[in-house]
Amino acid sequence: QVQLVESGGGLVQAGGSLRLSCAASGLTFSNYGMHWFRQYPGKEREFVAHISRSGEYTNYANSVKGRFTISRDNAKNTVYLQMNSLQPEDTAVYFCHVLYFHVGYWGQGTQVTVSS
């Protein structure tokens, strides 16, 4: 069974940094692209970043481009999201996601709160 477990969220001041981690199990991790999404209260989840299976290709939402970096360690079955220059509008619950045999799997999410 595929499981995704996020960690690394917390409270940070504007301009600060956080690194989120997502540990995956139940799949051959290196065979799948991975995503980060975020969700504001009362809103749908929105795309943040994607990384290809090998880590060679990445893409980002315009709102985080140049501030966030997605990476992965296939030996550790883990995907990361380095978030720099955080702003109050980055406050959300962050989720990692994988599409596995046409079924989307989500972690439980990790709260990121940025104070002004």
NUFI-631621 format. One line per 4 residues: number of its first residue (from 1); their letters; for each residue y, z, x of C-alpha. Coordinates in pm, 1 decimal, m for minus. Layout:
! NUFI-631621
NUM) a) Y:Z:X | ...
This chain:
! NUFI-631621
1) qvql) 0.0:0.0:0.0 | 339.7:m96.2:134.4 | 572.1:195.5:198.7 | 927.9:195.4:329.7
5) vesg) 1100.4:517.4:433.5 | 1471.2:518.3:516.0 | 1649.9:783.1:718.2 | 1975.4:836.5:904.6
9) gglv) 2226.5:858.5:623.8 | 2489.3:1128.9:604.8 | 2857.8:1213.6:588.3 | 3093.5:1055.0:840.5
13) qagg) 3468.2:1013.5:873.8 | 3631.3:674.4:839.7 | 3602.6:482.9:1163.4 | 3279.1:656.0:1254.8
17) slrl) 2927.7:523.2:1302.6 | 2579.4:581.7:1168.5 | 2242.6:425.0:1242.4 | 1995.4:390.4:958.9
21) scaa) 1623.1:350.4:1016.7 | 1350.6:219.3:789.5 | 988.7:284.1:884.3 | 737.0:48.9:725.1
25) sglt) 364.3:91.9:669.6 | 87.1:m85.3:481.2 | 172.0:m433.3:608.1 | 171.4:m636.4:926.8
29) fsny) 536.3:m566.4:991.3 | 600.7:m845.7:1238.4 | 501.4:m1105.2:976.5 | 791.1:m1026.8:740.7
33) gmhw) 1164.9:m1059.3:732.6 | 1342.6:m739.9:636.5 | 1656.9:m666.9:441.3 | 1910.3:m391.7:389.1
37) frqy) 2083.3:m355.6:52.8 | 2327.6:m97.6:m79.6 | 2406.7:32.3:m424.6 | 2726.2:183.8:m561.4
41) pgke) 2703.2:419.9:m860.5 | 2654.7:223.9:m1180.5 | 2629.3:m108.2:m995.9 | 2347.8:m342.4:m899.2
45) refv) 2214.3:m340.8:m546.0 | 2394.7:m581.9:m316.9 | 2276.7:m758.7:m6.0 | 2393.0:m618.1:326.5
49) ahis) 2185.1:m779.3:602.0 | 1865.5:m969.7:679.4 | 1658.2:m1008.7:993.4 | 1383.5:m1260.8:1057.3
53) rsge) 1027.3:m1169.0:1152.6 | 1089.6:m1196.0:1524.3 | 1442.5:m1060.1:1509.9 | 1581.6:m1389.7:1638.5
57) ytny) 1783.2:m1464.4:1325.4 | 2014.6:m1235.0:1133.5 | 2269.1:m1275.0:858.7 | 2516.9:m1044.5:693.1
61) ansv) 2730.9:m997.1:387.8 | 3090.4:m1093.4:460.7 | 3201.5:m738.0:388.2 | 3004.4:m596.5:684.1
65) kgrf) 3007.3:m887.5:929.8 | 3131.3:m776.9:1269.4 | 3082.4:m406.2:1188.2 | 2710.9:m373.6:1106.8
69) tisr) 2415.2:m487.1:1317.2 | 2058.6:m520.9:1193.1 | 1774.7:m501.7:1443.7 | 1402.3:m431.1:1449.3
73) dnak) 1132.3:m291.2:1671.8 | 804.2:m454.1:1575.6 | 609.3:m216.6:1799.8 | 740.8:74.7:1593.0
77) ntvy) 730.0:m101.8:1253.6 | 1094.0:m7.4:1209.3 | 1412.3:m187.7:1110.7 | 1756.5:m46.5:1188.2
81) lqmn) 2109.6:m84.0:1060.9 | 2380.3:15.2:1306.8 | 2700.4:72.9:1113.5 | 3027.7:94.5:1302.9
85) slqp) 3389.4:121.6:1189.9 | 3273.2:271.6:862.1 | 3516.8:273.6:573.6 | 3520.6:468.6:244.8
89) edta) 3414.4:150.8:62.3 | 3087.9:161.3:259.0 | 2993.8:477.2:67.9 | 2669.9:391.8:m114.6
93) vyfc) 2297.0:445.3:m116.7 | 2133.9:215.7:137.4 | 1787.8:68.5:83.8 | 1556.3:m138.5:296.4
97) hvly) 1350.9:m409.9:130.2 | 1062.2:m641.6:204.6 | 913.7:m924.9:4.7 | 537.9:m891.9:42.3
101) fhvg) 316.6:m1148.6:m130.2 | 600.5:m1226.5:m372.8 | 647.2:m861.0:m466.3 | 961.0:m676.4:m359.3
105) ywgq) 920.6:m329.7:m214.3 | 1201.0:m77.3:m172.8 | 1237.4:250.3:4.9 | 1375.6:559.8:m163.9
109) gtqv) 1721.7:502.1:m20.7 | 1949.7:705.1:203.8 | 2298.8:817.4:106.7 | 2591.3:719.2:326.2
113) tvss) 2923.6:887.3:251.9 | 3241.1:793.8:438.8 | 3538.9:1025.2:400.1 | 3895.5:902.9:440.7
